[in-house]
Amino acid sequence: MTNRRLLFIFMLVVGLLLLLLGGFVFTSKELKMVSSLCIGFGTAISVLGIGNLLSSFMVSAVEDKRIKQLIEIEVNDERNTRIREKVGYMTSKIMNYVILVLVMALGFMNADKKILFMVASLLLIEFALVIFFSNYFSKRM
């Protein structure tokens, strides 16, 4: 447990260091993008470090093992697996229509053909992936 806490403290320190670098060291106009990246990553890493550190103090080792065991049972439950499969399928189905509407809207807006083909290729890639994974899982199961 103490090794994990040291990792979380390290994350906090690295995040704060990145935050300070982005805010006070990289101040010139040429380094504005680097400054923004440092501030963004520093903030994210700091928040993760603080949250995990506080969580490690609140949850005992016994509770942590019990929670992990319950999560493993929940993840491997057949009903939940089927629900996740259905959610993935429906999300994919809806995204097909969203991408189709986007392609049509770009076409009506006279967007550059390269952009139109790149977005339309997403539909073709998804179709190819459906065929590939259908064949893969039909042989595997």
MARBA-3410 file (N, C-alpha, C, O; in Angstrom, 1 decimal):
141
0.8,-1.2,0.0,0.0,0.0,0.0,0.9,1.3,0.0,0.5,2.3,-0.6 ~ 2.0,1.2,0.7,2.8,2.4,0.8,3.5,2.7,-0.6,3.7,3.8,-0.9 ~ 3.8,1.6,-1.4,4.4,1.8,-2.7,3.4,2.5,-3.6,3.7,3.4,-4.4 ~ 2.1,2.2,-3.4,1.1,2.9,-4.2,1.0,4.3,-3.8,0.8,5.2,-4.7 ~ 1.0,4.6,-2.5,1.0,6.0,-2.0,2.1,6.8,-2.5,2.0,7.9,-2.9
3.3,6.2,-2.6,4.5,6.9,-3.1,4.3,7.2,-4.6,4.7,8.3,-5.0 ~ 3.7,6.3,-5.3,3.4,6.5,-6.7,2.4,7.7,-6.9,2.6,8.5,-7.8 ~ 1.4,7.7,-6.0,0.4,8.8,-6.1,1.1,10.2,-5.7,0.8,11.2,-6.3 ~ 2.0,10.2,-4.7,2.7,11.4,-4.4,3.6,11.8,-5.5,3.7,13.0,-5.8 ~ 4.2,10.9,-6.2,5.1,11.2,-7.3,4.2,11.8,-8.5,4.7,12.7,-9.1
3.1,11.2,-8.7,2.2,11.8,-9.7,1.8,13.2,-9.4,1.8,14.1,-10.2 ~ 1.5,13.5,-8.1,1.2,14.8,-7.7,2.3,15.8,-7.9,2.1,16.9,-8.4 ~ 3.5,15.4,-7.6,4.7,16.2,-7.7,5.0,16.5,-9.2,5.2,17.6,-9.6 ~ 4.9,15.5,-10.0,5.1,15.6,-11.5,4.1,16.5,-12.1,4.4,17.4,-12.9 ~ 2.8,16.4,-11.7,1.7,17.2,-12.2,2.0,18.7,-11.8,1.8,19.6,-12.6
2.3,18.9,-10.5,2.6,20.3,-10.1,3.8,20.9,-10.8,3.8,22.1,-11.2 ~ 4.8,20.1,-11.0,6.0,20.5,-11.8,5.6,20.9,-13.2,6.0,22.0,-13.7 ~ 4.8,20.1,-13.9,4.4,20.4,-15.2,3.5,21.7,-15.2,3.6,22.5,-16.1 ~ 2.7,21.8,-14.2,1.8,23.0,-14.1,2.6,24.3,-13.9,2.3,25.3,-14.6 ~ 3.6,24.2,-13.1,4.5,25.4,-12.9,5.3,25.7,-14.1,5.5,26.8,-14.5
5.8,24.6,-14.8,6.6,24.9,-16.0,5.7,25.5,-17.1,6.1,26.5,-17.7 ~ 4.5,25.1,-17.2,3.6,25.6,-18.2,3.2,27.0,-17.9,3.0,27.9,-18.8 ~ 3.0,27.3,-16.6,2.5,28.6,-16.2,3.6,29.7,-16.1,3.3,30.9,-16.4 ~ 4.8,29.3,-15.7,5.8,30.4,-15.4,7.1,30.3,-16.2,7.8,31.3,-16.4 ~ 7.4,29.1,-16.8,8.7,29.0,-17.5,8.5,29.2,-19.0,9.2,30.0,-19.6
7.5,28.5,-19.6,7.3,28.6,-21.0,6.3,29.7,-21.2,5.1,29.5,-21.4 ~ 6.8,30.9,-21.2,5.9,32.1,-21.3,6.0,32.8,-22.7,5.1,33.7,-22.9 ~ 6.9,32.5,-23.5,7.0,33.2,-24.8,6.0,32.7,-25.7,5.3,31.7,-25.6 ~ 5.7,33.6,-26.8,4.7,33.3,-27.7,5.0,32.0,-28.5,4.1,31.3,-28.9 ~ 6.3,31.7,-28.8,6.7,30.6,-29.5,6.4,29.3,-28.8,6.1,28.2,-29.4
6.4,29.3,-27.5,6.1,28.2,-26.7,4.7,28.1,-26.1,4.5,27.4,-25.1 ~ 3.8,28.8,-26.7,2.4,28.9,-26.1,1.8,27.5,-26.1,1.1,27.2,-25.2 ~ 2.0,26.8,-27.2,1.4,25.4,-27.3,2.0,24.5,-26.3,1.3,23.7,-25.6 ~ 3.3,24.6,-26.1,4.0,23.7,-25.1,3.5,24.1,-23.7,3.2,23.2,-22.9 ~ 3.3,25.4,-23.5,2.8,25.9,-22.2,1.4,25.3,-21.9,1.1,24.9,-20.8
0.6,25.4,-22.9,-0.8,24.9,-22.7,-0.8,23.4,-22.5,-1.6,22.9,-21.6 ~ 0.0,22.6,-23.2,0.1,21.2,-23.0,0.6,20.9,-21.6,0.0,20.0,-20.9 ~ 1.6,21.6,-21.1,2.1,21.4,-19.8,1.0,21.7,-18.7,0.9,20.9,-17.7 ~ 0.3,22.7,-18.9,-0.7,23.1,-17.9,-1.8,22.0,-17.9,-2.3,21.6,-16.9 ~ -2.3,21.6,-19.1,-3.3,20.6,-19.2,-2.9,19.2,-18.6,-3.6,18.7,-17.8
-1.7,18.7,-19.0,-1.3,17.5,-18.5,-0.9,17.6,-17.0,-1.2,16.7,-16.2 ~ -0.4,18.7,-16.6,0.0,18.9,-15.2,-1.3,18.9,-14.3,-1.3,18.3,-13.2 ~ -2.3,19.6,-14.8,-3.5,19.6,-14.0,-4.2,18.2,-13.9,-4.6,17.8,-12.8 ~ -4.2,17.5,-15.0,-4.8,16.1,-15.0,-4.0,15.2,-14.1,-4.6,14.5,-13.3 ~ -2.7,15.2,-14.2,-1.9,14.3,-13.4,-2.0,14.6,-11.9,-2.0,13.8,-11.1
-2.0,15.9,-11.6,-2.1,16.4,-10.2,-3.4,15.9,-9.6,-3.5,15.4,-8.5 ~ -4.5,16.1,-10.4,-5.8,15.7,-9.9,-5.9,14.2,-9.7,-6.5,13.7,-8.7 ~ -5.4,13.4,-10.6,-5.3,12.0,-10.5,-4.5,11.6,-9.3,-4.9,10.7,-8.5 ~ -3.4,12.2,-9.1,-2.5,11.9,-7.9,-3.2,12.2,-6.6,-3.2,11.4,-5.7 ~ -3.9,13.4,-6.5,-4.6,13.7,-5.3,-5.7,12.8,-5.0,-5.9,12.3,-3.9
-6.5,12.5,-6.0,-7.7,11.7,-5.9,-7.3,10.3,-5.4,-7.9,9.7,-4.5 ~ -6.3,9.7,-6.1,-5.9,8.3,-5.7,-5.2,8.3,-4.4,-5.4,7.3,-3.6 ~ -4.5,9.4,-4.0,-3.9,9.4,-2.7,-4.9,9.5,-1.6,-4.9,8.7,-0.6 ~ -5.9,10.3,-1.8,-7.0,10.4,-0.8,-7.8,9.1,-0.7,-8.2,8.7,0.4 ~ -8.0,8.5,-1.9,-8.7,7.2,-1.9,-7.9,6.1,-1.2,-8.5,5.3,-0.5
-6.6,6.1,-1.3,-5.8,5.1,-0.6,-5.8,5.3,0.9,-5.7,4.3,1.6 ~ -6.1,6.5,1.4,-6.2,6.7,2.8,-7.6,6.3,3.3,-7.7,5.9,4.5 ~ -8.6,6.4,2.5,-10.0,6.2,2.9,-10.3,4.7,2.9,-11.1,4.2,3.7 ~ -9.8,3.9,2.0,-10.1,2.5,1.8,-9.0,1.7,2.4,-7.8,1.8,2.0 ~ -9.4,0.8,3.3,-8.3,-0.1,3.9,-8.0,-1.2,2.9,-8.6,-1.4,1.9
-6.9,-2.0,3.2,-6.4,-3.0,2.3,-7.5,-4.1,2.2,-7.6,-4.7,1.1 ~ -8.1,-4.5,3.3,-9.1,-5.5,3.2,-10.3,-5.1,2.4,-10.8,-5.9,1.6 ~ -10.8,-3.9,2.6,-11.9,-3.4,1.8,-11.5,-3.3,0.3,-12.3,-3.6,-0.6 ~ -10.3,-3.0,0.0,-9.8,-2.9,-1.3,-9.8,-4.2,-2.0,-10.3,-4.3,-3.2 ~ -9.4,-5.3,-1.3,-9.5,-6.6,-1.9,-10.9,-7.1,-2.1,-11.2,-7.7,-3.2
-11.8,-6.8,-1.2,-13.2,-7.2,-1.3,-13.8,-6.4,-2.5,-14.6,-7.0,-3.2 ~ -13.5,-5.1,-2.6,-14.1,-4.3,-3.7,-13.6,-4.9,-5.0,-14.4,-5.0,-6.0 ~ -12.3,-5.2,-5.1,-11.8,-5.7,-6.4,-12.4,-7.1,-6.7,-12.7,-7.3,-7.9 ~ -12.7,-7.9,-5.7,-13.3,-9.2,-6.0,-14.8,-9.0,-6.5,-15.2,-9.7,-7.4 ~ -15.5,-8.0,-5.9,-16.9,-7.8,-6.3,-16.9,-7.2,-7.7,-17.8,-7.5,-8.5
-15.9,-6.3,-8.0,-15.8,-5.8,-9.4,-15.5,-6.8,-10.4,-16.1,-6.8,-11.5 ~ -14.7,-7.8,-10.1,-14.3,-8.9,-11.0,-15.5,-9.8,-11.2,-15.8,-10.2,-12.4 ~ -16.3,-10.0,-10.2,-17.5,-10.8,-10.4,-18.5,-10.1,-11.3,-19.1,-10.7,-12.1 ~ -18.6,-8.8,-11.0,-19.6,-8.0,-11.8,-19.2,-7.9,-13.2,-20.1,-8.0,-14.1 ~ -17.9,-7.7,-13.5,-17.4,-7.6,-14.9,-17.6,-8.9,-15.6,-18.0,-8.9,-16.8
-17.4,-10.1,-15.0,-17.5,-11.3,-15.6,-18.9,-11.9,-15.7,-19.1,-13.0,-16.2 ~ -19.9,-11.3,-15.1,-21.2,-11.7,-15.0,-21.8,-11.8,-16.5,-21.6,-10.9,-17.2 ~ -22.4,-12.9,-16.8,-22.9,-13.1,-18.2,-23.9,-12.1,-18.6,-23.9,-11.6,-19.7 ~ -24.8,-11.7,-17.7,-25.8,-10.7,-18.0,-25.2,-9.4,-18.4,-25.6,-8.7,-19.3 ~ -24.2,-9.0,-17.6,-23.5,-7.7,-17.8,-22.7,-7.7,-19.1,-22.6,-6.7,-19.8
-22.2,-8.9,-19.4,-21.4,-9.0,-20.7,-22.4,-8.8,-21.9,-22.0,-8.2,-22.8 ~ -23.5,-9.4,-21.8,-24.5,-9.3,-22.9,-25.0,-7.8,-23.0,-25.2,-7.3,-24.1 ~ -25.2,-7.2,-21.8,-25.6,-5.8,-21.9,-24.5,-4.9,-22.5,-24.8,-4.1,-23.4 ~ -23.2,-5.2,-22.2,-22.2,-4.4,-22.8,-22.1,-4.6,-24.3,-21.9,-3.7,-25.1 ~ -22.3,-5.9,-24.7,-22.4,-6.2,-26.2,-23.5,-5.5,-26.9,-23.3,-4.9,-28.0
-24.7,-5.4,-26.3,-25.8,-4.7,-26.9,-25.6,-3.2,-26.9,-25.9,-2.6,-27.9 ~ -25.0,-2.7,-25.9,-24.7,-1.3,-25.9,-23.7,-0.9,-27.0,-23.9,0.1,-27.7 ~ -22.7,-1.7,-27.1,-21.7,-1.5,-28.2,-22.3,-1.5,-29.6,-22.0,-0.7,-30.4 ~ -23.2,-2.5,-29.8,-23.9,-2.7,-31.1,-24.7,-1.5,-31.4,-24.7,-0.9,-32.5 ~ -25.5,-1.1,-30.4,-26.5,0.1,-30.6,-25.7,1.4,-30.8,-26.1,2.2,-31.6
-24.6,1.6,-30.1,-23.8,2.7,-30.2,-23.2,2.8,-31.6,-23.2,3.8,-32.3 ~ -22.7,1.7,-32.1,-22.1,1.6,-33.4,-23.2,1.9,-34.5,-22.9,2.6,-35.5 ~ -24.4,1.3,-34.3,-25.5,1.5,-35.3,-25.9,3.0,-35.3,-26.1,3.5,-36.4 ~ -26.0,3.6,-34.2,-26.4,5.1,-34.2,-25.3,5.9,-34.8,-25.5,6.9,-35.5 ~ -24.0,5.6,-34.5,-22.9,6.4,-35.0,-22.8,6.3,-36.5,-22.4,7.2,-37.2
-23.2,5.1,-37.1,-23.3,5.0,-38.6,-24.2,6.1,-39.1,-23.8,6.8,-40.1 ~ -25.4,6.3,-38.5,-26.3,7.3,-39.0,-25.7,8.7,-38.8,-25.9,9.6,-39.6 ~ -25.1,8.9,-37.7,-24.5,10.3,-37.4,-23.4,10.6,-38.4,-23.4,11.7,-38.9 ~ -22.6,9.6,-38.7,-21.5,9.9,-39.7,-22.1,10.1,-41.1,-21.6,10.9,-41.8 ~ -23.2,9.3,-41.4,-23.8,9.5,-42.7,-24.4,10.9,-42.8,-24.3,11.5,-43.9
-25.1,11.4,-41.8,-25.6,12.8,-41.8,-24.5,13.8,-41.9,-24.6,14.8,-42.6 ~ -23.3,13.5,-41.2,-22.2,14.4,-41.3,-21.7,14.5,-42.8,-21.3,15.5,-43.3 ~ -21.5,13.3,-43.4,-21.1,13.3,-44.8,-22.0,14.0,-45.7,-21.6,14.8,-46.6 ~ -23.3,13.8,-45.5,-24.3,14.6,-46.3,-24.2,16.1,-46.1,-24.3,16.8,-47.0 ~ -24.1,16.5,-44.8,-24.0,17.9,-44.5,-22.8,18.5,-45.1,-22.8,19.6,-45.7
-21.6,17.8,-45.0,-20.4,18.3,-45.7,-20.6,18.4,-47.2,-20.1,19.3,-47.8 ~ -21.3,17.4,-47.8,-21.5,17.5,-49.2,-22.4,18.7,-49.6,-22.1,19.4,-50.6 ~ -23.4,19.0,-48.8,-24.3,20.1,-49.1,-23.6,21.5,-48.9,-23.9,22.5,-49.5 ~ -22.6,21.5,-48.0,-21.9,22.7,-47.7,-20.7,22.9,-48.6,-19.9,23.9,-48.5 ~ -20.6,22.0,-49.6,-19.5,22.1,-50.6,-18.1,22.1,-49.9,-17.2,22.9,-50.3
-17.9,21.2,-49.0,-16.7,21.0,-48.3,-15.7,20.4,-49.3,-16.0,19.8,-50.3 ~ -14.4,20.6,-49.0,-13.3,20.0,-49.8,-13.5,18.5,-49.9,-13.9,17.8,-49.0 ~ -13.3,18.0,-51.1,-13.5,16.6,-51.4,-12.6,15.7,-50.5,-13.0,14.5,-50.2 ~ -11.4,16.1,-50.2,-10.5,15.3,-49.4,-11.2,15.1,-48.0,-11.1,14.0,-47.4 ~ -11.7,16.2,-47.4,-12.4,16.0,-46.1,-13.6,15.1,-46.2,-13.8,14.3,-45.3
-14.3,15.3,-47.3,-15.5,14.4,-47.5,-15.2,13.0,-47.6,-15.8,12.1,-47.0 ~ -14.1,12.7,-48.3,-13.7,11.3,-48.5,-13.1,10.7,-47.2,-13.3,9.5,-46.9 ~ -12.4,11.6,-46.4,-11.9,11.1,-45.1,-13.0,10.7,-44.2,-12.9,9.7,-43.5 ~ -14.0,11.5,-44.1,-15.1,11.2,-43.2,-15.9,10.0,-43.7,-16.3,9.2,-43.0 ~ -16.1,10.0,-45.0,-16.9,8.8,-45.6,-16.1,7.5,-45.4,-16.7,6.5,-45.3
-14.8,7.6,-45.4,-14.0,6.4,-45.2,-14.2,5.8,-43.9,-13.9,4.6,-43.7 ~ -14.6,6.6,-42.9,-14.9,6.0,-41.6,-16.0,5.0,-41.7,-16.0,3.9,-41.0 ~ -17.0,5.2,-42.5,-18.1,4.2,-42.7,-17.5,3.0,-43.3,-17.9,1.9,-42.9 ~ -16.7,3.1,-44.3,-16.1,2.0,-45.0,-15.2,1.2,-44.0,-15.2,-0.1,-44.0 ~ -14.4,1.9,-43.2,-13.6,1.2,-42.2,-14.4,0.4,-41.2,-14.1,-0.7,-40.9
-15.5,1.0,-40.8,-16.4,0.3,-39.8,-17.0,-0.9,-40.5,-17.1,-1.9,-39.8 ~ -17.4,-0.8,-41.7,-18.0,-1.9,-42.4,-17.0,-3.0,-42.5,-17.3,-4.2,-42.3 ~ -15.7,-2.7,-42.9,-14.7,-3.7,-43.0,-14.4,-4.4,-41.6,-14.2,-5.6,-41.5 ~ -14.4,-3.6,-40.5,-14.2,-4.1,-39.2,-15.4,-5.0,-38.8,-15.1,-6.1,-38.1 ~ -16.6,-4.7,-39.1,-17.7,-5.6,-38.8,-17.5,-6.9,-39.5,-17.8,-8.0,-38.9
-17.1,-6.9,-40.8,-16.9,-8.2,-41.5,-15.8,-9.0,-40.8,-15.9,-10.2,-40.6 ~ -14.7,-8.3,-40.5,-13.5,-9.0,-40.0,-13.9,-9.6,-38.6,-13.6,-10.8,-38.4 ~ -14.5,-8.8,-37.7,-14.8,-9.3,-36.4,-15.9,-10.4,-36.4,-15.9,-11.3,-35.6 ~ -16.8,-10.3,-37.4,-17.8,-11.3,-37.5,-17.2,-12.7,-37.9,-17.5,-13.7,-37.3 ~ -16.3,-12.6,-38.8,-15.5,-13.8,-39.2,-14.7,-14.3,-38.0,-14.6,-15.5,-37.8
-14.0,-13.4,-37.4,-13.1,-13.8,-36.3,-13.8,-14.5,-35.1,-13.4,-15.6,-34.7 ~ -14.9,-13.9,-34.7,-15.7,-14.4,-33.6,-16.5,-15.7,-34.0,-16.7,-16.5,-33.1 ~ -16.9,-15.8,-35.2,-17.6,-17.0,-35.6,-16.7,-18.2,-35.6,-17.2,-19.3,-35.3 ~ -15.4,-18.0,-35.9,-14.5,-19.1,-35.9,-14.1,-19.4,-34.4,-13.8,-20.5,-34.1 ~ -14.0,-18.4,-33.6,-13.5,-18.5,-32.3,-14.5,-19.1,-31.3,-14.2,-19.9,-30.4
-15.8,-18.8,-31.5,-16.8,-19.2,-30.6,-17.5,-20.4,-31.1,-18.4,-20.9,-30.4
END
